[in-house]
Amino acid sequence: ADHLVSLGYKPSPDVNEFNPKQWKYFQKTHHDLYFSKPGDAQALPIELHWRLRSPLGSFNLMPKNGLDNIDEFLYLCVHGTEHGWFRLKWLMDLPRFIRNSDFDWEIIWDRSIVLNCRKHLSISLLLMDQLSVYPIPISLRDKLDLGHFRFEFNYILQVMKSSEHFNEYDINRWRY
């Protein structure tokens, strides 16, 4: 957080005004802190997470240490899907994450079953393919069946296209 502040980012809320007891309570009741860079329209907003959002659908992983690339990728798929991918940038970040990782898609598929997030992985891959963001990996093409997730998939596409749908609990959405 100090590094972000040194770069001109401001936290919201301004936790610098918190006393130690307030900061401890904030950390206990929240899972992240939002940072923006006032006056710099090119600066991307940053969310600094200190734990996974809980509960997050059926994703059943709560690590004590950091996530490996596979679990982090799956978590990003779950997080985006649970929010209906309303921050389209999240979906656009996935191909960069994939390119920077040496994924074995069969291992990812198997891990998604273990973590009970195959649906989230499938919807994320189908959306990336549908929007020409990233093609479905060859080894998973036969495993992905849009029919199983058609309702969720179509709902997310409609929400992405509509300015009327929003997550009323996330005030930061409007900043994006």
Order of alpha helices (4+ residues) and beta strands (2+ residues): alpha-beta-alpha-beta-beta-alpha-alpha-alpha-alpha-alpha
